[in-house]
Amino acid sequence: MCSSCIMLFNEKNGSILPEYTALPALQAGEILVKNKYTTLCGSDLHTFTGRRKEPSPIVLGHEIVGEILELSQSEPFYDLNGNILKEGDLITWTIFAATDSDEFVRDKMPQKSAGLFKYGHVQFKENEKFNGGLGTHCVLKKGTGILKLPSSIDEKFAPIINCAGATAMAAYRLISQIESKNVLILGAGVLGLIAAAIAKQKKASSVTVIDIDDRRLEKSKSFGADYIYNSTNPIEELTQITSGFYKKGFDVIIDMSGSIEAIKTGLQFSAVGAEHIWIGAVTPTESIEVNAEVVIRKLLSIKGMHNYNYEDFINAVSFFEDHFSDYPFVTFIEKEFPLQETLEAFQYAIKHKPYRVLITI
């Protein structure tokens, strides 16, 4: 494989071809990383299939782990935990970079800052080449949240933390209380299973997972699910679950699926005072009809979460540092491909729908 190159996706013809190019000179505040592992996120697959629009050509991939090769200045760089960064450190980082002066950053919403830079989402240009995971290197911008990777976390799983892991953790920041609550998670993909494990560790009274895939539902049991429900089955099966709860409904409903029907089911089975967190619907979708009287009388709250902030990222890495061995997280990686077989990796992921495909660089 080349010493410095990227795999360039072109939307016009669906190609992913190598682009051989020299590494850039670092600007002040930048860090050069040698990418080591990248996992293909659902949003990468959506871009590849045309369901999601990104500027093209583009270097996809934002779930990344890499090794620091060069720091742009003699002054010390620090990670989000205050540790000094040095060459050779194995790190992962936020999917975005944001400037400290932005009002969104001050309001703990850096992922919405006006000058936001998102790795794996920026058009390939002469001055912007190494900005995604599907390449040999990545140049980290000032304002990127960086964390050293704890040794207790498997390196091949770790890329998932800076997207799915941190996003799942963000959901729980919005919820007033999990302990002793009945939690419903819509979707048994990577996000849903991580959310189930977090709920279990936060001492939820019960965790129920909904999906349409029996294999994934069965797997959710090893991530803390007490109850499972295939939504293609009669709704009475879900009613039977909630009939055992004092409030006859779920206290916390987290949507990781993006399915309108699943979200409607969550609303239907809300307990009085239920909190809804919607995360999965990040591609264009139809509107949902919400009855205002029901929301008022049942004291419901509905919040959306897109991506995450620095605090969520820190908490996610900490969670996996403490609990990586408690759940079979490593099984999320179902197939590995070398960087030069990136196109084959996308084709495999679309055909077989694994939890994650890993690109080794």
PLY file of the C-alpha trace (Angstrom):
ply
format ascii 1.0
element vertex 361
property float x
property float y
property float z
element edge 360
property int vertex1
property int vertex2
end_header
0.00 0.00 0.00
1.13 3.57 -0.58
3.01 5.52 2.10
0.55 8.42 1.87
-2.72 8.16 -0.01
-6.47 8.23 0.38
-9.38 6.24 -1.05
-11.46 8.81 -2.90
-15.22 8.32 -3.32
-16.83 9.92 -6.37
-20.61 10.20 -6.20
-21.00 10.55 -9.98
-19.97 7.00 -10.77
-19.87 5.39 -7.32
-16.15 4.69 -7.58
-13.68 4.47 -4.72
-10.17 4.79 -6.10
-6.75 5.45 -4.56
-5.35 8.97 -4.80
-1.61 9.12 -4.22
-0.55 12.42 -2.75
2.12 13.90 -0.51
1.42 14.81 3.08
0.76 18.50 3.74
2.79 20.82 5.93
1.03 21.24 9.25
-0.55 24.56 10.22
-0.48 25.93 13.75
-2.59 23.80 16.11
-2.73 20.79 13.78
-1.66 17.20 14.47
-0.69 14.59 11.89
-2.04 11.11 12.64
-1.24 7.80 10.98
-4.64 6.13 10.69
-4.65 2.59 12.03
-8.29 1.44 11.97
-11.50 2.86 10.54
-14.98 1.36 10.77
-17.74 2.02 8.23
-20.61 3.85 9.91
-24.19 3.78 8.67
-23.83 7.33 7.41
-20.84 6.27 5.26
-23.02 3.57 3.70
-25.85 6.07 3.17
-23.46 8.39 1.32
-22.14 5.53 -0.81
-25.67 4.46 -1.82
-26.89 8.03 -2.44
-29.36 8.11 0.43
-27.28 10.82 2.07
-25.71 13.71 0.16
-22.16 14.84 0.90
-19.79 16.94 -1.22
-17.98 14.84 -3.81
-15.27 13.72 -4.33
-14.72 12.95 -0.68
-12.63 10.86 1.73
-15.23 9.05 3.81
-14.76 7.56 7.27
-15.05 9.28 10.64
-14.84 6.37 13.11
-11.05 6.33 13.41
-8.18 5.29 15.67
-4.67 6.39 14.86
-1.16 7.09 16.08
0.27 10.59 16.45
3.13 11.14 14.00
3.75 14.86 14.29
2.68 17.84 16.40
2.71 21.22 14.69
4.37 23.25 17.43
6.69 23.00 20.37
4.01 24.06 22.88
2.35 21.06 24.55
-0.90 19.61 23.20
-3.41 18.17 25.67
-6.23 15.69 25.31
-9.66 16.33 26.83
-8.59 14.73 30.10
-5.60 17.04 30.44
-2.98 14.49 29.40
-0.03 15.76 27.38
-0.05 14.35 23.86
3.14 13.12 22.25
4.32 11.34 19.13
3.46 7.64 19.24
0.29 8.05 21.31
-2.65 5.93 20.17
-5.70 8.19 20.06
-9.26 8.60 18.91
-11.00 11.92 18.42
-14.32 13.67 17.98
-15.88 13.55 14.53
-15.78 17.36 14.52
-13.58 20.34 15.26
-15.06 23.60 16.57
-13.65 26.95 17.66
-13.77 27.97 21.33
-15.28 31.37 20.57
-18.45 29.96 19.01
-21.67 30.46 21.00
-22.72 26.88 20.28
-19.51 25.65 21.92
-20.20 27.76 24.99
-23.70 26.26 25.13
-22.24 22.72 24.99
-23.40 22.12 21.43
-20.06 22.24 19.58
-21.38 19.85 16.94
-23.58 22.72 15.70
-20.98 25.49 15.65
-20.99 27.88 12.70
-17.46 26.99 11.58
-17.86 23.27 12.14
-15.37 20.90 10.51
-16.44 17.24 10.29
-14.01 14.46 9.50
-15.14 12.27 6.63
-17.67 14.92 5.53
-15.44 17.47 3.75
-14.92 17.71 0.01
-11.51 16.64 -1.27
-9.58 19.72 -2.41
-5.97 20.71 -2.95
-5.73 22.09 0.59
-8.05 19.47 2.15
-6.93 15.94 1.40
-6.25 14.01 4.58
-9.46 14.60 6.52
-11.13 11.19 6.68
-10.59 7.68 7.93
-10.26 6.00 4.54
-6.70 7.08 4.00
-3.27 6.49 5.43
-3.26 9.71 7.44
-5.51 12.36 8.94
-4.70 15.96 9.84
-6.47 16.94 13.05
-7.66 20.53 13.24
-7.49 22.83 16.23
-10.68 22.40 18.24
-10.78 18.63 17.81
-11.49 16.71 21.01
-8.76 14.11 21.40
-8.42 11.27 23.90
-5.69 8.73 24.43
-7.02 5.22 23.99
-7.07 3.22 27.25
-5.28 -0.12 27.06
-8.39 -1.97 28.30
-10.25 -1.22 25.04
-9.60 -3.38 21.98
-8.04 -1.21 19.26
-10.18 -2.71 16.52
-13.40 -1.88 18.34
-12.28 1.58 19.45
-13.17 3.54 16.27
-16.84 2.91 17.03
-16.55 4.95 20.23
-16.10 8.32 18.54
-19.45 8.05 16.74
-21.90 5.41 17.98
-20.47 5.22 21.49
-20.43 8.95 22.12
-23.84 9.44 20.47
-25.40 6.77 22.69
-23.85 8.44 25.72
-25.29 11.79 24.60
-28.80 10.32 24.83
-28.34 9.64 28.53
-27.14 13.18 29.22
-30.61 14.37 28.19
-32.49 11.99 30.49
-33.29 13.10 34.03
-33.06 9.62 35.56
-32.37 6.07 34.44
-32.00 4.19 37.69
-35.13 2.14 38.47
-36.78 3.21 35.20
-38.19 1.00 32.43
-36.24 1.76 29.27
-37.32 1.06 25.69
-34.68 1.13 22.95
-35.86 1.24 19.35
-33.33 -0.49 17.10
-30.86 -3.29 17.84
-27.96 -2.01 15.76
-24.67 -0.82 17.20
-26.24 2.31 18.70
-29.09 0.37 20.27
-26.92 -2.33 21.79
-24.52 0.20 23.27
-27.50 2.13 24.64
-28.81 -1.08 26.22
-25.50 -1.75 27.93
-25.32 1.82 29.24
-28.87 1.58 30.62
-28.01 -1.68 32.36
-24.90 -0.16 33.94
-26.95 2.87 35.05
-29.23 0.44 36.91
-32.37 0.70 34.82
-35.21 -1.39 36.24
-35.63 -3.07 32.85
-34.37 -2.73 29.30
-36.58 -3.65 26.33
-35.23 -3.67 22.77
-37.38 -3.52 19.62
-36.24 -4.47 16.11
-37.42 -6.47 13.11
-34.36 -8.76 13.04
-34.60 -11.79 15.34
-30.85 -12.39 15.20
-30.10 -8.90 16.43
-32.80 -9.08 19.05
-31.36 -12.29 20.42
-27.92 -10.69 20.51
-29.29 -7.73 22.48
-29.80 -10.04 25.46
-26.03 -10.21 25.90
-25.99 -6.40 26.05
-28.46 -6.12 28.90
-31.88 -6.51 27.27
-34.41 -8.00 29.68
-37.18 -8.12 27.07
-37.17 -8.18 23.28
-39.97 -7.57 20.79
-40.00 -8.10 17.04
-42.23 -5.31 15.76
-43.53 -7.49 12.93
-45.25 -9.62 15.59
-48.66 -8.84 17.18
-48.58 -5.69 19.34
-50.05 -7.73 22.20
-46.56 -9.08 22.83
-45.39 -5.59 23.75
-48.52 -4.97 25.81
-47.72 -8.09 27.78
-44.33 -6.61 28.68
-45.69 -3.24 29.82
-48.55 -4.84 31.75
-46.01 -5.84 34.35
-44.91 -2.23 34.94
-46.57 -0.07 37.57
-47.14 2.77 35.08
-48.13 0.33 32.30
-45.67 1.95 29.91
-42.01 2.84 29.37
-40.41 5.67 31.32
-37.59 6.28 28.83
-37.80 5.69 25.08
-34.67 6.07 22.96
-34.97 5.81 19.19
-31.83 4.59 17.46
-33.63 3.16 14.44
-34.91 6.17 12.52
-38.04 4.13 11.82
-41.21 6.23 11.89
-43.29 3.21 12.83
-40.96 2.38 15.70
-41.13 5.97 16.98
-44.94 5.81 16.83
-44.84 2.59 18.85
-42.67 4.31 21.42
-45.17 7.14 21.74
-48.04 4.67 22.03
-46.38 2.83 24.91
-45.26 5.88 26.87
-45.79 5.87 30.60
-46.99 9.06 32.28
-43.96 11.32 32.51
-42.03 9.45 29.82
-38.96 10.99 28.23
-38.35 10.41 24.50
-34.92 10.84 22.92
-34.86 10.71 19.13
-31.50 10.02 17.49
-31.90 7.64 14.55
-33.75 9.76 11.96
-30.78 11.58 10.44
-31.82 11.16 6.80
-34.86 12.77 5.14
-38.01 11.16 6.49
-41.74 11.72 6.77
-43.33 13.79 9.50
-44.81 12.25 12.64
-48.23 13.29 13.90
-48.09 14.00 17.62
-51.29 14.60 19.59
-50.74 17.68 21.75
-53.38 16.66 24.29
-51.68 13.30 24.84
-48.30 15.00 25.28
-49.82 17.39 27.83
-51.95 14.94 29.78
-49.24 12.28 29.92
-46.54 14.85 30.82
-44.33 13.67 27.96
-41.09 15.25 26.81
-39.44 14.77 23.42
-35.81 15.72 22.73
-33.59 15.25 19.72
-29.87 14.55 19.74
-27.58 14.80 16.73
-23.97 13.67 17.26
-22.61 14.66 20.68
-20.43 17.12 22.59
-16.99 16.87 24.19
-18.44 15.75 27.54
-20.28 12.87 25.88
-17.09 11.78 24.14
-15.14 11.76 27.41
-17.90 9.80 29.15
-18.10 7.29 26.31
-14.39 6.48 26.40
-14.59 6.22 30.19
-17.58 3.86 29.94
-15.79 1.49 27.58
-12.59 1.68 29.63
-14.57 0.43 32.64
-16.98 -1.99 30.96
-15.42 -3.19 27.71
-14.97 -6.72 29.07
-18.48 -6.84 30.54
-20.22 -7.09 27.17
-19.24 -8.68 23.82
-18.52 -5.34 22.13
-15.68 -6.88 20.14
-18.23 -8.95 18.18
-19.45 -5.78 16.46
-16.53 -6.18 14.04
-17.82 -8.87 11.70
-15.44 -8.48 8.76
-12.06 -6.88 8.09
-10.64 -5.43 4.86
-7.33 -3.76 4.01
-7.48 -0.13 2.88
-6.92 -1.02 -0.78
-10.13 -3.12 -0.69
-12.33 -0.26 0.53
-14.79 -0.65 -2.35
-15.21 -4.36 -1.56
-15.76 -3.43 2.10
-18.64 -1.11 1.18
-20.16 -3.73 -1.11
-19.94 -6.36 1.63
-21.49 -4.04 4.21
-24.43 -3.20 1.96
-25.09 -6.83 1.00
-24.63 -8.50 4.41
-25.57 -5.67 6.81
-23.00 -6.47 9.51
-22.82 -4.38 12.66
-19.51 -2.96 11.46
-16.88 -3.58 8.82
-13.32 -2.71 9.80
-10.76 -1.15 7.48
-7.17 -1.92 8.53
-4.64 0.64 7.34
0 1
1 2
2 3
3 4
4 5
5 6
6 7
7 8
8 9
9 10
10 11
11 12
12 13
13 14
14 15
15 16
16 17
17 18
18 19
19 20
20 21
21 22
22 23
23 24
24 25
25 26
26 27
27 28
28 29
29 30
30 31
31 32
32 33
33 34
34 35
35 36
36 37
37 38
38 39
39 40
40 41
41 42
42 43
43 44
44 45
45 46
46 47
47 48
48 49
49 50
50 51
51 52
52 53
53 54
54 55
55 56
56 57
57 58
58 59
59 60
60 61
61 62
62 63
63 64
64 65
65 66
66 67
67 68
68 69
69 70
70 71
71 72
72 73
73 74
74 75
75 76
76 77
77 78
78 79
79 80
80 81
81 82
82 83
83 84
84 85
85 86
86 87
87 88
88 89
89 90
90 91
91 92
92 93
93 94
94 95
95 96
96 97
97 98
98 99
99 100
100 101
101 102
102 103
103 104
104 105
105 106
106 107
107 108
108 109
109 110
110 111
111 112
112 113
113 114
114 115
115 116
116 117
117 118
118 119
119 120
120 121
121 122
122 123
123 124
124 125
125 126
126 127
127 128
128 129
129 130
130 131
131 132
132 133
133 134
134 135
135 136
136 137
137 138
138 139
139 140
140 141
141 142
142 143
143 144
144 145
145 146
146 147
147 148
148 149
149 150
150 151
151 152
152 153
153 154
154 155
155 156
156 157
157 158
158 159
159 160
160 161
161 162
162 163
163 164
164 165
165 166
166 167
167 168
168 169
169 170
170 171
171 172
172 173
173 174
174 175
175 176
176 177
177 178
178 179
179 180
180 181
181 182
182 183
183 184
184 185
185 186
186 187
187 188
188 189
189 190
190 191
191 192
192 193
193 194
194 195
195 196
196 197
197 198
198 199
199 200
200 201
201 202
202 203
203 204
204 205
205 206
206 207
207 208
208 209
209 210
210 211
211 212
212 213
213 214
214 215
215 216
216 217
217 218
218 219
219 220
220 221
221 222
222 223
223 224
224 225
225 226
226 227
227 228
228 229
229 230
230 231
231 232
232 233
233 234
234 235
235 236
236 237
237 238
238 239
239 240
240 241
241 242
242 243
243 244
244 245
245 246
246 247
247 248
248 249
249 250
250 251
251 252
252 253
253 254
254 255
255 256
256 257
257 258
258 259
259 260
260 261
261 262
262 263
263 264
264 265
265 266
266 267
267 268
268 269
269 270
270 271
271 272
272 273
273 274
274 275
275 276
276 277
277 278
278 279
279 280
280 281
281 282
282 283
283 284
284 285
285 286
286 287
287 288
288 289
289 290
290 291
291 292
292 293
293 294
294 295
295 296
296 297
297 298
298 299
299 300
300 301
301 302
302 303
303 304
304 305
305 306
306 307
307 308
308 309
309 310
310 311
311 312
312 313
313 314
314 315
315 316
316 317
317 318
318 319
319 320
320 321
321 322
322 323
323 324
324 325
325 326
326 327
327 328
328 329
329 330
330 331
331 332
332 333
333 334
334 335
335 336
336 337
337 338
338 339
339 340
340 341
341 342
342 343
343 344
344 345
345 346
346 347
347 348
348 349
349 350
350 351
351 352
352 353
353 354
354 355
355 356
356 357
357 358
358 359
359 360
